[in-house]
Amino acid sequence: MAETLKEKTTKGIIWSFIDKFGQQIIYLISGIILARILTPNDYGLVGGIAIFIALASILTDSGFSRTLINKQVVRQEEYSTVFYFNLVISLIIYTLLFLCAPFIAGFYKEPRLILIVRVHGLIVVFNAISIIQNVLLAKKLDFKSQARYALVALTFSTLIALTLAYRQMGVWALVAQPFFFFLIKSLLLWGFSDWRPGLVFRWHIIKNLFAFANKLIAASLINAFFNYIYYPIIGYFFNVSQLGYYVQANRYHEIPSNLVSNTFRAVVAPVFAEVKEDNVRLKRVLSKNIQLISFIIFPVMCVFITIAEPFFLVLFKEKWLPSVPLFQVLCIGGMFTPFGFIMNELFIAKERSDIYLGIEIAKKAILVGLIMALFYFGLIGLAASWSIYAFIALLIYLYYTSGTIEYTFWNFIKDSLGYFLISVVTCGIAGYISRYIPNNYFLILFNVFFVGIIYILVCYLCRLEACREVFTRVLNKKVV
């Protein structure tokens, strides 16, 4: 019997979560080991070029992968044409990165960045080679295969990175992890996929796809540029070591935020595309996902804020303590970012790339103003500008969802406020009690278990829908 949309969505969320959660666990463990061996300067060097790699990756994709996922029927010649186009673009972009490496190194006054940029930039080509295989798996909601390939690639790339770190290779350990991850993943996707490009290229296909993708790529470029704009600002006006502290704080606040965002984005993209003509179903699907995200993200971020200092002391040692206040401030913004990613997928499914682009322009104009206003307060001011921006961005998204499918600000409050309040109160109580626990390990464990148990219990007793939905799926029976 064919699976229903709800069954496919549930299975997709489970496997997508396994994929993203498994990756984050490996990144967390390897990150702890690497941070103990490497220096803030090493992290600052890699962080300094992140903006260039991010922009290059977006230009390589050209927005076509998301466009192909959104199309109900895609022909073989379309897949082949996009493959060849993206491959050529990736080679052109890598050549530009190769030639611009000395100028990037000059900007940061770090000659070592010349070779780092030229090696790290190859991941742009690796991504282009396997774009179509990823699209095909996404369209089939085959997140199980994606999870397997990603976890295998990450395991091997992490072992290589750790080996280099122990051999005192410094920053090259950080370069090796993404380099070998994308290389191995691309090889696995090609090895286990039946798809191969045909000897066909149709320029009119590129023109037709670009009519929709042009706004997506413009929005993605704007988003990536301003997401990483803090790195060159800090690296230029402060120093590479200070950038390393910010990179570390940003990296670990993003672990739960990105885990939730990427898990749900990967699943809702094809689901939204399937029901895009039915606004009532779209609103229901969005509401359900908002509740599930709220159920997860609010308590996790609140716990991270509460245990930030012992967390960094236990895992990374005293040398990373300057990252703690940055981490706490960024976690506030991390509560709100997953919702925006989900709403972006809604606008794409509705083929409203104009809204997608318009939102990005409005958001970034606000971000520039916030950066200028709070730059005087140093790194903590820059971190605060990001968190304030994340909340304002959510309000902008809700304004447009109300006009698109009538999902309003009040719908969002109804779906999320209960989880937020229970999280804040529970973590506040746990944080107050744990002040008297002298051992950092016990303090962390107390907060995690206390909040986890009390939060779930209160959500269940308050009959909050997402909590009951999770219990239903876990216990595989109806919750009365």
N, C-alpha and C positions, 0 to 999 in steps of 0.2 A: 504494500500500500504506500502511495506517495506521501511524503512528509508534508505537513501543513506549514504555512509561513511561520507560525509561532514556534513549531518544533524546530524548523531549520534555524530560526533566529536564536532559540535557546541553545541549540547545539553549537552554533557559531560563536555565541558569547562564551561558552565553556571552553572551546578550543582556542579561541582568541585570547582568553584570559590565561590559559595554560602557557601559550606562547609568550605573551607579554610578561606574565608573572615569572616564568622561568628565566627569561632574559634579564629581568630586573634583579632577580636573586643572584644570578651569576655576576652581573655587573656590580652588585652591592658587595659580594664577597671579594671579587677581584679588586674592586675599588678600595676596599679597606686595606688589603695587602699592599697594593700599589701606593696608596697615600702614606703608608708607614715607611715605605722605602724611598719614594720620590720626594721632591721638594715643591713648594708653591711655585717656584720659577718654572719647573717642568710643566706644570699644569697651565701656567700663564702662557707659555709658548704655544701650546696646542690650542688654547682658548683664543689666542690672538688671530688665528687663521680660520676659526670656525665660521665666521661670517662669509668668507670667500668660498669655502666648500659648500655651505648651505645654498648660496645663490647659484653656484655652478650646478648643483644637483637639480635645482628647480628648473633652470634653463634647459638642462638635458632632457628632462621629462616633457617639457613644453606643455604640460597640462593635459596631454593626450591620454595617459593611463586612466585618469579620473573620468575623462570624457568617454572612453571605451567602456568602462564599468557602468556608466549611466545609460549607455545605449542598450535597447532591448535586443536588437539583432546586429551582430557584427560579422562581416564577411572575412574570409581568409586574406583577401587582397588588402583589406584595411589593416589587419594585424601586421602583415608583411611590410606594408608601406610605413607604418608607424615605427616598426622595428628599425628599418634602414635609416629613416629620418633621425630618430633619436641617437642611433649609433654615430652617425656623421656629426651631429651637433655635439655629442660628448667628446669626440676627438678634437673638434675645433676648440671647444671650451678648455679642454686639458692643455692644448697647445698654448692658449692665452695664459693659463695659470703658470705654465712652465716658464714663459717669457717674462711674466710679471713678478715672478718670485723675488728677484733682487730688489724691486721697488717695495714689495711688502716687507721684506727684511729691513729695508732702510727706514720705513715708517716706524717700526718698533725698535730700531737700532739694535737688531739681533741678527748677525750674519748667519747663524745656524738655521734660520728660518728658510733660507734659499732651498736647501736640500729637503727640508721637512715639507715644504709646500709641494715640491715636485714629486715626492713619494706619496704623500697623503692625497694629493689630487687625483691619483689613479682610481680612487673609489668611484669617481664620477663615471668613468668608463665601465667599471664593473657593474654599476647600477643599470646603465643603459642596456647592457647585454641581456639582462634578465627581466626587463620591464614587462614584456608580453606574457611570460610565464606567470608572473605575479598577478597580472590582470585576469588571466584565465582561471587561476585558482580562486581569486576573489569573486568572480562572477558565478562560480559554482558553489560559493560559500564553503570551500574546502580549506578551512582554517587548520584542520588536523595536519595536512601535509606541510602547510606553511610553518606550523609550530615545530615539526620535526626538523625541517631543513635549517630553520633559524637557530634552534637549540644546539644542533650538531655543529654548525658553523661557529657559533659563539663559544662553545666549549673548547674547540681546537684553537681558535684565535686567542682566547684567554690564556690557555696554557703557554702559547708562544709569547704573549706579553709578559707573563709572570717570569718565564725563563730569562727574557731579556732584562727585566728589572733586577733579578737576582745576580745577573752578570754585570750589573752596574752600567747598563746602557742608557739609563736616565730617560729622557724624553722619548726615545725611540720605542720604549715599551708602550707608551700611550699612542704612538703612531701605528704600531703594529696591530693593536687590537682591532680597530675598525678596518684597516687594510686587509687583513686576512679574513675577517668576518664576511665582508662583501665579496671577496674573491671566492671563498669556499662556498658561500650560499649560492652564488651565481653558477658555480660548477654543479652543485647539487640540483638546482632547478633545471639546468640543461640536461643533466644525466637522467633525471626521472620524469621528464616531460616528453610527451609524444609530439608536441608542436615544434615545427621547424619553419623558418621563413621560406616563402616561395620566391621564385625569381621574377618578382613583379614590384613595380613602384608606380603609383598613380598620384601625380601632383594635385589633381583636383580633390583627392581624398584629404590631403593635408589642408587645403584651402577650406573645405567643408568643416573639418574638425576644428580648425583654428578659429572659425567663426564663433564657436562656443568656448573654446579653450583659451582664447586670448585674454579674456577678463579673469579667468582662473589663474593663469600664469602671472598676470600683472598683480593680482591680489596676493598670490603666494610669494612673489618677489618682495613686495612691500612688507608683508608679514615677516618673512625671514630676515630681511635687512634690519628691521626695527627690533626683532627679537634678539638679534646679536649686536645691536648698535652699542650696547653697554660695554662690550669687550674692547673695541678700538678706543672708545672714550676713556675707559679706565687704563688701558695699556699706554695711551699717549699722555694723558694728563696726570696719571699717578705713576705706576711702574708695573713691570711684568709680575713681580711677586704679589702685589696688591690684587692684580687681576687674577692670580692663582687662588687667592682667598675667595674672591667673588665667584669664580668658576666652580669651586668646590661647593660653596653654599648653594649655588644655582643648580648644580648637578644633582645634589641629594634632595633638594626640595622638589625637583622635577620627577623623581622616581615614582612616588605614588600618583602624582598628577598625570604624568605621561602614561603610566600603566592603565589608569582608568580611561583616559582620553583615547588612547590607541586601541584598547580592547573594544570599547563601544563604537568608535568610528569605523573600525574594520567591519563590524557587523551591520550597523545601521545604514551604511552607504548603499549596499545592494538591496536592503529591505525598503528603504525610502524610495529607491528607484522603482521597485516593484509596485508600490501602492501610491505613486506620486499623483495619480489622477483623482484620488479619493481623499479630500481634505479632512474628513472626519476620522478616517483610519490613521492618517498622518499625525493628526493631533493626539490621538490615543497612543500611538507608538512613541511619539516624542515625550508625552507625559510619563509613560511607563519608564522610559530611559532616564528622564530627569530624576524620578524618584529613586531608581536604583543607584544612579551616580551619587545622589545626595546621601543615601544610606551608607555608602562606602567612603566618599572623599572627606566629609566633614569630621567624623571621629578620627580618621587617620591623621589629617593635618593638625587637628587640635592636640593629639598625642605628641606629634613631632615637635610642636611649639613648646609643650610642657617639658619634654625630656631633652631638649636641644643640647644643653651644655654637657650633661653626663654622656649623652649619645656620642658627641664629638670626642670627649675625653677617653671614653672606653675604646672607641673604634679607631680614631686617628691620632691620638696623643695630643699633648699640649701645643705642639707647633701649629695646629689648625684652629685653635680657640678664637682667633680673630674672625673666623667664618661664622661663629655662632649667632651673633645678633643679625647678620645679613640673612642667614638661614631662616631665623624666626620670622622676620618681616616678609621674606619671599613666600613662606608657607601660607601667609594670610591670602596673598594673591592666588596661590595655587589651589585654594578652595574653589575658585570661580572659573578658572580657565577651562576645565573639561566641558562645561556646559556650552561654551562658545563653539568648541570644535564640533559638537553634535549638531548645533543649529546651522553651522556652515554646511554640513552634509545635507541638511534639509533644503537649503537654498539651491544647492547644486542639483539635487534631485528634481526640484521644481524648474530647473533650467533658468534660474534667475541669477546668472553670473553677474548681472549688473548690480544686484543687491550685494552680492558677495564682495565685489570690488568696491562699491560705495562704502560699505561698512569698514573695510580695511583702511581706506583713505581717511575716513572720519576718526577711526581709532588712533591711527598713527599721528594725526594732527594733534590730538589730545595728548598722546605720549610725548611728543616733542615739547609741548608746553609744560608738562609735568617735569620732564628732565631739566629744562631750563630753570624752572622755579625751585627745584630741590637740589640742584647741583652744588649749591653753596654748602650743603650739609654733608658733603663727602659721599663715601660709599653707602652709608646707611640711608642717606637721602635718595640716592639712585635706586636702592632696593625698595624704598617706600614709594617712589614714583611708579615702579612696576606694579605693585600691589593695588595702588589706587586706580591705575589704568585698567587692571584686570576686572575690577568691580564695575567701573564705568562702561567698559566694553560689554559686559553682560547686560547692562541696561539698554545699550544700543541694540544688541541682538534681540532682546525681548520686544523692543519697539517694532522691529521688522517682522518678527514671527506673529505678532498680533495682527498685522495687516495681511500676512500671507495665508495663515491657517487659523487665525483667531486664537492663538495661544498667547495670552496676555501676561503682564507682570503679576497680576493677582493669581493666575493659574500657576505661575512659577512659585509664588509664595505658598500657595496651598500645597504644592507638591514637595517643597523643600524645607520650609521653615521648621517643621517639627524635628527633623533630623538635626538641623543646625543648633537649635536650642538645647536639645538633649545632649549633643556633643559638647557644647560649651560648658554647660552646667556640670556634666559628668567629669570632664577633664579639669575643671576648676576645683572640684572637690578632691580629685585624685592628686592634683598638684599641691594643694594645701596640706593634705595628710602626709604626702611623701617628703615634705620639707624636713621631717624628723628622721628620715632614713639616711644614715651616713654613708652606706656603701652604694656606689653608683650602679653596680650590676643589679642589686635588689631594687633600687629606686626605679630603674627602667622596667624591670619585670613587673613590679607592683603597678605602675601606671598602665602598662599594656594590658595586663590581665584584669585589673579593676575596671578600667574603662570598657574593655571588650565585653565583659560579663554584664556589668550594670547597663551599658548602652543597649545591648541586644535585648536584655530583659525589659527595660523600660519601653523600647520601641515595640516590642511584642505586646506588652500589656496595654499600650496606647493604640494598638491595632493599626499601626502604620503599615501601609500596603506593601512596600518594598520588603520589609522585614518578613512579613507573612509569605510573600512570594518566594523568598529565599528558603524559608523553612519548608515550603511545599516542595521545592525542587530537591532540596537536600534529603528530606525524609521520604520523598517520592509518594506522598499521600496528601490528601486534602487537609488543610489546617482549618479547624472549626472556629 
